[in-house]
Amino acid sequence: MNRVVPRILIASAAYGGENVGDDAILAAIVEQLRAIEPETRITAVTRQPHRMAEKFEIEAIDIQGFANRIEAYFSIARHDALIVGGGALIAQYTDGLRGLVTGHPGFPLTMLFVAKCLGRFAMVYGAGVEDVSYRPARFLIRHVYDRANVITVRDEDSRVRLTQDLGVTRAPVITTADPVLAISIPRRDDASAILHRAGLDDDRDSVCVINFAYGADRRDELLDFMAKTADHAVSSFGTNVLFVPMNHRPDADRRGMEQVCDRMKLCGSASILDPPFDHNDVMAITRRAELVISSRMHLLIFAALTGTPIVGISRVPKVDAFLAHYGLHAGASTDDLDFDRFAPVLDESWRRRELIAARLRENREALREAALSNARTFYDSFERHRR
C-alpha cells in the first residue's frame, strides 16, 4: 500500500493566543508531524485563525462563537485524521450541554466522538489527565476516549488516572512526554530586544523570571507570598525580577502581577513583560535568566529545555509530575503558602543552581525522544488503521 500523506485536523479549545503554553503545544505538534512527513496537510481549530495560519503555515478554522464550533465538527469529514491535544485535555467537566460544544475540556471530547462516528482515525496526543470526580464527566471520558485509535499521555500519573481511575481500557494508552519537550530552542541572543523592552540590559542585568497562575487563584495570600518571593530574589540573590504573564487574558496573570508589584518592598527592581510575545520569546528569556520560579508547567518546561535552574510551585498534579522527570520536588504548594519554609528552599536552589541546570541537561535528550515519539506513534497507528 502506498504511503498516504494525511490531511490532519488538530483540535483543542485552548489554541488561540491567550495562553503561551497552549500555543507552544500546537507549535510543537505541527513541528514534530512535519519533521517526519514534511508534506503533511494540517488544519487547526483556533481562536485566532489568521495569526495561527500565518505563524505556523497551516490552515486554520475559527472556533470563536457557537456557530463556528459547529462548523468545526463538519470540517472533520474533510480530513483523514483528528488529533486532539493540548495541556490538561482530560479534566473536570461541569459546564452543561453548551460546554460540550464550546468549552474545554468538553469540546475536544465531542470532536473525538464525531470523528469516530464518521469513521475517521483519531488520536489523543501527549495529553495530561487530571482528577475527575463529576460522574457525568467520568462516564463521557470513559466511553468516548475508549473509542480513540491511540492515546499518548505526557506522564505516568496521567496514564494511571486514565486507565485505572477513569476506566479507559480498550484504547491503547502509551506514556510519552509533553510535546513541548521536543520543540526547537531559539538562540540566546533572541532575548536582547524583548529584555530591553522590559527595561533590562541583556549583557549586565541578572534576571529571575517569575510566574504564577492568578486567573486560577486570586487569593490575597497568594499575592503576599509571591511579593515576598520576588523581594527575596532581589535582596538575597541580587537579581532583577521579570514577571512573565503566560496567560494573556486581561483578568489573568498580569492583573495579579501588578498587585504583587504593589505589595513588594523592592518593586523598583521588578518589571512585567508586556505583550506581544510568544513561546519563542519566553524561551529566549528563560535561556538568559539565572533562575525561574513558576507554578505554570510550561514555563518550567521552557526553562528545562534551555537548561535554566527551576523552582516549581505545586498548583496541580501536572507540575509535580513534570518535576519528577528530573528528580526534583516542588519548593512550595499553593495549598500551603508558608514563605518562612519556602525561603530556605529558594536559597538552596540558588546555591545549587549549576547542579540543577546540569540535571536538566542530563535528562533533556531522553525526554525529547519521548516527546518525539508522539508523532511517530501517530504515523505508525494511522498506517495500521488504513490497512
WOVEN-V875110 format. One record per residue. N is the residue number from 1. RES is the residue in three letters. PHI is phi in degrees with one decimal (* if undefined). D_FIRST is the distance of its C-alpha to the first C-alpha in Angstrom with 1 decimal. Layout:
BEGIN
n=N res=RES phi=PHI d_first=D_FIRST
n=N res=RES phi=PHI d_first=D_FIRST
END
This chain:
BEGIN
n=1 res=MET phi=* d_first=0.0
n=2 res=ASN phi=-66.9 d_first=3.8
n=3 res=ARG phi=-69.7 d_first=6.5
n=4 res=VAL phi=-101.8 d_first=8.7
n=5 res=VAL phi=-82.2 d_first=12.4
n=6 res=PRO phi=-75.3 d_first=14.0
n=7 res=ARG phi=-90.9 d_first=17.4
n=8 res=ILE phi=-110.1 d_first=19.5
n=9 res=LEU phi=-106.5 d_first=23.0
n=10 res=ILE phi=-105.1 d_first=25.3
n=11 res=ALA phi=-129.2 d_first=28.3
n=12 res=SER phi=-159.5 d_first=31.6
n=13 res=ALA phi=-86.5 d_first=35.1
n=14 res=ALA phi=-101.5 d_first=36.3
n=15 res=TYR phi=-73.6 d_first=34.8
n=16 res=GLY phi=147.2 d_first=37.3
n=17 res=GLY phi=93.5 d_first=39.9
n=18 res=GLU phi=-83.3 d_first=42.2
n=19 res=ASN phi=-130.3 d_first=41.1
n=20 res=VAL phi=-61.9 d_first=40.2
n=21 res=GLY phi=-64.4 d_first=38.4
n=22 res=ASP phi=-64.8 d_first=36.1
n=23 res=ASP phi=-68.9 d_first=35.3
n=24 res=ALA phi=-65.2 d_first=34.5
n=25 res=ILE phi=-62.3 d_first=31.9
n=26 res=LEU phi=-61.4 d_first=30.1
n=27 res=ALA phi=-59.2 d_first=30.5
n=28 res=ALA phi=-66.7 d_first=29.1
n=29 res=ILE phi=-61.9 d_first=26.0
n=30 res=VAL phi=-60.7 d_first=25.3
n=31 res=GLU phi=-60.0 d_first=26.1
n=32 res=GLN phi=-73.6 d_first=23.9
n=33 res=LEU phi=-63.8 d_first=20.8
n=34 res=ARG phi=-75.0 d_first=21.2
n=35 res=ALA phi=-64.1 d_first=22.0
n=36 res=ILE phi=-88.7 d_first=18.5
n=37 res=GLU phi=-134.6 d_first=16.8
n=38 res=PRO phi=-58.5 d_first=19.6
n=39 res=GLU phi=-89.0 d_first=18.2
n=40 res=THR phi=-57.6 d_first=17.7
n=41 res=ARG phi=-95.1 d_first=19.7
n=42 res=ILE phi=-121.8 d_first=22.3
n=43 res=THR phi=-125.7 d_first=25.1
n=44 res=ALA phi=-123.3 d_first=27.8
n=45 res=VAL phi=-89.2 d_first=30.6
n=46 res=THR phi=-155.9 d_first=33.8
n=47 res=ARG phi=-82.2 d_first=37.6
n=48 res=GLN phi=-130.4 d_first=37.7
n=49 res=PRO phi=-62.1 d_first=34.9
n=50 res=HIS phi=-67.5 d_first=36.3
n=51 res=ARG phi=-66.4 d_first=37.1
n=52 res=MET phi=-67.9 d_first=33.9
n=53 res=ALA phi=-62.2 d_first=31.8
n=54 res=GLU phi=-71.7 d_first=33.9
n=55 res=LYS phi=-66.6 d_first=34.1
n=56 res=PHE phi=-105.1 d_first=30.4
n=57 res=GLU phi=55.1 d_first=29.0
n=58 res=ILE phi=-130.7 d_first=27.1
n=59 res=GLU phi=-87.6 d_first=27.6
n=60 res=ALA phi=-143.0 d_first=30.1
n=61 res=ILE phi=-118.4 d_first=31.4
n=62 res=ASP phi=-71.9 d_first=35.0
n=63 res=ILE phi=-119.1 d_first=35.8
n=64 res=GLN phi=-81.2 d_first=39.6
n=65 res=GLY phi=99.2 d_first=41.2
n=66 res=PHE phi=-61.4 d_first=40.3
n=67 res=ALA phi=-63.7 d_first=39.0
n=68 res=ASN phi=-65.4 d_first=36.6
n=69 res=ARG phi=-68.7 d_first=35.2
n=70 res=ILE phi=-62.5 d_first=34.7
n=71 res=GLU phi=-61.7 d_first=32.8
n=72 res=ALA phi=-61.2 d_first=30.5
n=73 res=TYR phi=-62.9 d_first=29.5
n=74 res=PHE phi=-64.7 d_first=28.6
n=75 res=SER phi=-67.0 d_first=26.5
n=76 res=ILE phi=-57.7 d_first=24.0
n=77 res=ALA phi=-64.9 d_first=22.7
n=78 res=ARG phi=-90.5 d_first=21.8
n=79 res=HIS phi=-123.4 d_first=19.5
n=80 res=ASP phi=-86.5 d_first=16.2
n=81 res=ALA phi=-149.2 d_first=17.9
n=82 res=LEU phi=-115.5 d_first=21.4
n=83 res=ILE phi=-114.5 d_first=23.0
n=84 res=VAL phi=-109.4 d_first=26.6
n=85 res=GLY phi=-166.1 d_first=28.6
n=86 res=GLY phi=148.8 d_first=32.0
n=87 res=GLY phi=65.6 d_first=34.9
n=88 res=ALA phi=-78.8 d_first=36.4
n=89 res=LEU phi=-68.8 d_first=33.9
n=90 res=ILE phi=-110.0 d_first=35.0
n=91 res=ALA phi=-150.2 d_first=38.7
n=92 res=GLN phi=-56.3 d_first=41.8
n=93 res=TYR phi=-139.0 d_first=41.5
n=94 res=THR phi=-139.0 d_first=44.7
n=95 res=ASP phi=-91.8 d_first=44.5
n=96 res=GLY phi=77.1 d_first=44.4
n=97 res=LEU phi=-62.4 d_first=42.3
n=98 res=ARG phi=-62.2 d_first=42.3
n=99 res=GLY phi=-64.5 d_first=41.1
n=100 res=LEU phi=-64.5 d_first=37.9
n=101 res=VAL phi=-93.2 d_first=37.1
n=102 res=THR phi=-112.3 d_first=38.8
n=103 res=GLY phi=-97.3 d_first=39.4
n=104 res=HIS phi=-117.9 d_first=37.9
n=105 res=PRO phi=-100.3 d_first=36.6
n=106 res=GLY phi=-66.6 d_first=36.5
n=107 res=PHE phi=-62.8 d_first=34.3
n=108 res=PRO phi=-59.8 d_first=31.2
n=109 res=LEU phi=-62.6 d_first=31.5
n=110 res=THR phi=-72.7 d_first=31.6
n=111 res=MET phi=-61.7 d_first=28.7
n=112 res=LEU phi=-62.5 d_first=26.6
n=113 res=PHE phi=-61.1 d_first=28.1
n=114 res=VAL phi=-64.4 d_first=27.2
n=115 res=ALA phi=-58.7 d_first=23.6
n=116 res=LYS phi=-72.0 d_first=23.2
n=117 res=CYS phi=-63.1 d_first=25.1
n=118 res=LEU phi=-89.5 d_first=22.7
n=119 res=GLY phi=77.0 d_first=19.6
n=120 res=ARG phi=-86.2 d_first=18.5
n=121 res=PHE phi=-67.7 d_first=17.3
n=122 res=ALA phi=-139.7 d_first=20.6
n=123 res=MET phi=-126.2 d_first=21.7
n=124 res=VAL phi=-95.7 d_first=25.3
n=125 res=TYR phi=-115.2 d_first=25.5
n=126 res=GLY phi=57.7 d_first=28.3
n=127 res=ALA phi=-82.2 d_first=30.8
n=128 res=GLY phi=-99.5 d_first=34.4
n=129 res=VAL phi=-124.0 d_first=35.9
n=130 res=GLU phi=-106.1 d_first=39.6
n=131 res=ASP phi=-66.7 d_first=42.1
n=132 res=VAL phi=-128.6 d_first=42.0
n=133 res=SER phi=-107.1 d_first=45.0
n=134 res=TYR phi=-69.6 d_first=44.9
n=135 res=ARG phi=-58.9 d_first=43.9
n=136 res=PRO phi=-59.8 d_first=42.0
n=137 res=ALA phi=-66.3 d_first=39.9
n=138 res=ARG phi=-61.4 d_first=39.2
n=139 res=PHE phi=-61.4 d_first=38.2
n=140 res=LEU phi=-64.6 d_first=35.8
n=141 res=ILE phi=-60.3 d_first=34.2
n=142 res=ARG phi=-62.1 d_first=33.7
n=143 res=HIS phi=-84.5 d_first=32.2
n=144 res=VAL phi=-90.2 d_first=30.1
n=145 res=TYR phi=-67.5 d_first=28.7
n=146 res=ASP phi=-66.4 d_first=27.9
n=147 res=ARG phi=-89.6 d_first=25.2
n=148 res=ALA phi=-62.9 d_first=23.3
n=149 res=ASN phi=-71.4 d_first=19.9
n=150 res=VAL phi=-160.1 d_first=21.4
n=151 res=ILE phi=-128.9 d_first=24.8
n=152 res=THR phi=-112.2 d_first=26.0
n=153 res=VAL phi=-121.9 d_first=29.8
n=154 res=ARG phi=-86.7 d_first=31.9
n=155 res=ASP phi=-159.9 d_first=34.4
n=156 res=GLU phi=-66.6 d_first=35.2
n=157 res=ASP phi=-58.6 d_first=37.9
n=158 res=SER phi=-64.4 d_first=35.4
n=159 res=ARG phi=-63.0 d_first=33.2
n=160 res=VAL phi=-65.0 d_first=36.3
n=161 res=ARG phi=-61.2 d_first=37.5
n=162 res=LEU phi=-70.8 d_first=34.2
n=163 res=THR phi=-85.6 d_first=33.6
n=164 res=GLN phi=-92.4 d_first=37.2
n=165 res=ASP phi=-82.5 d_first=39.3
n=166 res=LEU phi=-93.7 d_first=37.1
n=167 res=GLY phi=80.0 d_first=35.3
n=168 res=VAL phi=-82.5 d_first=31.6
n=169 res=THR phi=-123.9 d_first=30.2
n=170 res=ARG phi=-81.3 d_first=27.0
n=171 res=ALA phi=-74.0 d_first=24.9
n=172 res=PRO phi=-63.4 d_first=24.0
n=173 res=VAL phi=-118.8 d_first=26.6
n=174 res=ILE phi=-121.0 d_first=26.4
n=175 res=THR phi=-83.6 d_first=29.3
n=176 res=THR phi=-123.6 d_first=28.5
n=177 res=ALA phi=-163.3 d_first=30.9
n=178 res=ASP phi=-58.0 d_first=31.9
n=179 res=PRO phi=-54.5 d_first=29.5
n=180 res=VAL phi=-65.9 d_first=32.6
n=181 res=LEU phi=-68.1 d_first=33.2
n=182 res=ALA phi=-120.2 d_first=30.6
n=183 res=ILE phi=-76.9 d_first=31.7
n=184 res=SER phi=-65.1 d_first=33.1
n=185 res=ILE phi=-101.7 d_first=36.8
n=186 res=PRO phi=-72.5 d_first=39.2
n=187 res=ARG phi=-68.9 d_first=41.9
n=188 res=ARG phi=-61.5 d_first=45.3
n=189 res=ASP phi=-73.0 d_first=47.2
n=190 res=ASP phi=-67.4 d_first=45.2
n=191 res=ALA phi=-82.2 d_first=47.7
n=192 res=SER phi=-56.4 d_first=50.8
n=193 res=ALA phi=-64.0 d_first=50.8
n=194 res=ILE phi=-72.6 d_first=50.0
n=195 res=LEU phi=-68.5 d_first=52.6
n=196 res=HIS phi=-61.1 d_first=55.2
n=197 res=ARG phi=-63.0 d_first=54.5
n=198 res=ALA phi=-88.4 d_first=55.4
n=199 res=GLY phi=84.5 d_first=58.6
n=200 res=LEU phi=-113.8 d_first=57.5
n=201 res=ASP phi=-90.6 d_first=57.8
n=202 res=ASP phi=-63.9 d_first=54.6
n=203 res=ASP phi=-88.2 d_first=56.6
n=204 res=ARG phi=-115.4 d_first=59.4
n=205 res=ASP phi=-80.0 d_first=58.8
n=206 res=SER phi=-79.2 d_first=57.6
n=207 res=VAL phi=-129.7 d_first=55.2
n=208 res=CYS phi=-114.4 d_first=54.3
n=209 res=VAL phi=-93.6 d_first=51.6
n=210 res=ILE phi=-129.3 d_first=52.1
n=211 res=ASN phi=-144.0 d_first=50.1
n=212 res=PHE phi=-148.4 d_first=50.6
n=213 res=ALA phi=-89.9 d_first=49.1
n=214 res=TYR phi=-67.8 d_first=52.1
n=215 res=GLY phi=-61.4 d_first=50.3
n=216 res=ALA phi=-94.6 d_first=49.5
n=217 res=ASP phi=-155.6 d_first=53.0
n=218 res=ARG phi=-109.9 d_first=56.1
n=219 res=ARG phi=-70.1 d_first=58.8
n=220 res=ASP phi=-60.3 d_first=61.8
n=221 res=GLU phi=-59.1 d_first=61.5
n=222 res=LEU phi=-67.6 d_first=58.1
n=223 res=LEU phi=-62.3 d_first=59.6
n=224 res=ASP phi=-62.8 d_first=62.6
n=225 res=PHE phi=-61.5 d_first=60.4
n=226 res=MET phi=-69.5 d_first=58.2
n=227 res=ALA phi=-64.6 d_first=61.4
n=228 res=LYS phi=-64.8 d_first=62.9
n=229 res=THR phi=-62.1 d_first=59.6
n=230 res=ALA phi=-65.4 d_first=59.7
n=231 res=ASP phi=-60.3 d_first=63.4
n=232 res=HIS phi=-64.8 d_first=62.9
n=233 res=ALA phi=-62.0 d_first=60.3
n=234 res=VAL phi=-69.4 d_first=62.7
n=235 res=SER phi=-76.5 d_first=65.8
n=236 res=SER phi=-91.7 d_first=64.5
n=237 res=PHE phi=-106.3 d_first=61.7
n=238 res=GLY phi=70.1 d_first=63.1
n=239 res=THR phi=-101.3 d_first=59.9
n=240 res=ASN phi=-85.6 d_first=59.3
n=241 res=VAL phi=-105.5 d_first=57.3
n=242 res=LEU phi=-118.5 d_first=54.4
n=243 res=PHE phi=-83.3 d_first=53.2
n=244 res=VAL phi=-115.9 d_first=49.6
n=245 res=PRO phi=-76.6 d_first=48.8
n=246 res=MET phi=-71.9 d_first=45.1
n=247 res=ASN phi=-102.6 d_first=45.3
n=248 res=HIS phi=-86.3 d_first=46.6
n=249 res=ARG phi=-59.7 d_first=47.9
n=250 res=PRO phi=-58.4 d_first=51.7
n=251 res=ASP phi=-95.9 d_first=52.7
n=252 res=ALA phi=-105.5 d_first=50.6
n=253 res=ASP phi=-53.8 d_first=50.8
n=254 res=ARG phi=-62.4 d_first=53.1
n=255 res=ARG phi=-59.7 d_first=55.7
n=256 res=GLY phi=-66.4 d_first=56.0
n=257 res=MET phi=-67.4 d_first=56.2
n=258 res=GLU phi=-62.2 d_first=59.0
n=259 res=GLN phi=-68.6 d_first=61.0
n=260 res=VAL phi=-64.7 d_first=60.4
n=261 res=CYS phi=-59.9 d_first=61.7
n=262 res=ASP phi=-64.2 d_first=64.8
n=263 res=ARG phi=-90.4 d_first=65.4
n=264 res=MET phi=-72.0 d_first=65.1
n=265 res=LYS phi=-83.8 d_first=68.2
n=266 res=LEU phi=-117.9 d_first=66.6
n=267 res=CYS phi=-66.2 d_first=64.6
n=268 res=GLY phi=-65.4 d_first=65.6
n=269 res=SER phi=-102.3 d_first=63.0
n=270 res=ALA phi=-123.1 d_first=60.2
n=271 res=SER phi=-144.9 d_first=58.0
n=272 res=ILE phi=-116.3 d_first=55.1
n=273 res=LEU phi=-71.8 d_first=52.1
n=274 res=ASP phi=-93.4 d_first=51.9
n=275 res=PRO phi=-68.3 d_first=48.7
n=276 res=PRO phi=-86.8 d_first=46.7
n=277 res=PHE phi=-156.8 d_first=44.6
n=278 res=ASP phi=-129.6 d_first=41.1
n=279 res=HIS phi=-64.4 d_first=39.3
n=280 res=ASN phi=-64.9 d_first=39.4
n=281 res=ASP phi=-63.2 d_first=43.2
n=282 res=VAL phi=-66.8 d_first=43.7
n=283 res=MET phi=-64.1 d_first=41.8
n=284 res=ALA phi=-62.7 d_first=43.9
n=285 res=ILE phi=-67.8 d_first=47.0
n=286 res=THR phi=-64.2 d_first=46.2
n=287 res=ARG phi=-64.2 d_first=45.6
n=288 res=ARG phi=-86.0 d_first=49.1
n=289 res=ALA phi=-75.6 d_first=50.7
n=290 res=GLU phi=-89.8 d_first=52.7
n=291 res=LEU phi=-157.6 d_first=51.8
n=292 res=VAL phi=-124.0 d_first=49.7
n=293 res=ILE phi=-118.7 d_first=51.0
n=294 res=SER phi=-156.2 d_first=48.8
n=295 res=SER phi=-104.2 d_first=48.0
n=296 res=ARG phi=-98.1 d_first=44.7
n=297 res=MET phi=-63.0 d_first=41.8
n=298 res=HIS phi=-73.7 d_first=39.9
n=299 res=LEU phi=-69.2 d_first=43.0
n=300 res=LEU phi=-63.0 d_first=43.2
n=301 res=ILE phi=-63.5 d_first=39.6
n=302 res=PHE phi=-57.6 d_first=40.4
n=303 res=ALA phi=-65.7 d_first=43.4
n=304 res=ALA phi=-61.7 d_first=41.5
n=305 res=LEU phi=-63.5 d_first=38.9
n=306 res=THR phi=-93.3 d_first=41.8
n=307 res=GLY phi=73.5 d_first=43.8
n=308 res=THR phi=-97.1 d_first=46.7
n=309 res=PRO phi=-55.4 d_first=48.7
n=310 res=ILE phi=-126.3 d_first=48.2
n=311 res=VAL phi=-127.8 d_first=50.4
n=312 res=GLY phi=-89.8 d_first=48.6
n=313 res=ILE phi=-112.1 d_first=50.4
n=314 res=SER phi=-70.0 d_first=48.9
n=315 res=ARG phi=-120.8 d_first=48.3
n=316 res=VAL phi=-140.6 d_first=45.4
n=317 res=PRO phi=-57.0 d_first=43.5
n=318 res=LYS phi=-63.1 d_first=40.7
n=319 res=VAL phi=-64.5 d_first=43.3
n=320 res=ASP phi=-64.1 d_first=44.4
n=321 res=ALA phi=-64.3 d_first=40.8
n=322 res=PHE phi=-67.9 d_first=40.0
n=323 res=LEU phi=-60.4 d_first=43.2
n=324 res=ALA phi=-63.1 d_first=42.6
n=325 res=HIS phi=-56.4 d_first=39.6
n=326 res=TYR phi=-108.1 d_first=42.4
n=327 res=GLY phi=70.5 d_first=45.0
n=328 res=LEU phi=-108.0 d_first=47.0
n=329 res=HIS phi=-126.3 d_first=48.8
n=330 res=ALA phi=-62.7 d_first=49.9
n=331 res=GLY phi=-78.8 d_first=53.4
n=332 res=ALA phi=-158.0 d_first=54.4
n=333 res=SER phi=-133.6 d_first=53.2
n=334 res=THR phi=-67.7 d_first=53.8
n=335 res=ASP phi=-84.9 d_first=55.2
n=336 res=ASP phi=-148.1 d_first=57.9
n=337 res=LEU phi=-90.4 d_first=59.0
n=338 res=ASP phi=-104.6 d_first=61.7
n=339 res=PHE phi=-68.3 d_first=62.1
n=340 res=ASP phi=-61.4 d_first=64.7
n=341 res=ARG phi=-84.4 d_first=62.0
n=342 res=PHE phi=-78.4 d_first=59.4
n=343 res=ALA phi=-56.8 d_first=61.6
n=344 res=PRO phi=-63.5 d_first=61.7
n=345 res=VAL phi=-65.8 d_first=57.9
n=346 res=LEU phi=-60.7 d_first=57.7
n=347 res=ASP phi=-61.2 d_first=60.2
n=348 res=GLU phi=-66.1 d_first=58.4
n=349 res=SER phi=-64.1 d_first=55.1
n=350 res=TRP phi=-65.9 d_first=56.8
n=351 res=ARG phi=-66.1 d_first=58.4
n=352 res=ARG phi=-100.5 d_first=55.2
n=353 res=ARG phi=-63.1 d_first=52.9
n=354 res=GLU phi=-68.3 d_first=52.0
n=355 res=LEU phi=-68.3 d_first=51.0
n=356 res=ILE phi=-64.0 d_first=48.9
n=357 res=ALA phi=-61.0 d_first=47.2
n=358 res=ALA phi=-64.0 d_first=46.4
n=359 res=ARG phi=-64.7 d_first=44.9
n=360 res=LEU phi=-62.0 d_first=42.7
n=361 res=ARG phi=-67.0 d_first=41.5
n=362 res=GLU phi=-62.8 d_first=41.0
n=363 res=ASN phi=-93.0 d_first=38.6
n=364 res=ARG phi=-62.1 d_first=36.8
n=365 res=GLU phi=-69.0 d_first=34.0
n=366 res=ALA phi=-63.9 d_first=33.1
n=367 res=LEU phi=-71.2 d_first=33.0
n=368 res=ARG phi=-62.3 d_first=31.0
n=369 res=GLU phi=-63.2 d_first=28.3
n=370 res=ALA phi=-64.3 d_first=28.4
n=371 res=ALA phi=-67.4 d_first=28.1
n=372 res=LEU phi=-65.2 d_first=25.2
n=373 res=SER phi=-66.0 d_first=23.3
n=374 res=ASN phi=-58.5 d_first=23.2
n=375 res=ALA phi=-68.7 d_first=20.7
n=376 res=ARG phi=-62.4 d_first=18.6
n=377 res=THR phi=-63.5 d_first=18.8
n=378 res=PHE phi=-59.3 d_first=17.6
n=379 res=TYR phi=-65.9 d_first=14.3
n=380 res=ASP phi=-63.2 d_first=13.7
n=381 res=SER phi=-69.8 d_first=14.7
n=382 res=PHE phi=-64.1 d_first=12.8
n=383 res=GLU phi=-64.3 d_first=9.4
n=384 res=ARG phi=-64.8 d_first=10.8
n=385 res=HIS phi=-62.5 d_first=12.2
n=386 res=ARG phi=-66.9 d_first=9.1
n=387 res=ARG phi=-72.5 d_first=8.0
END
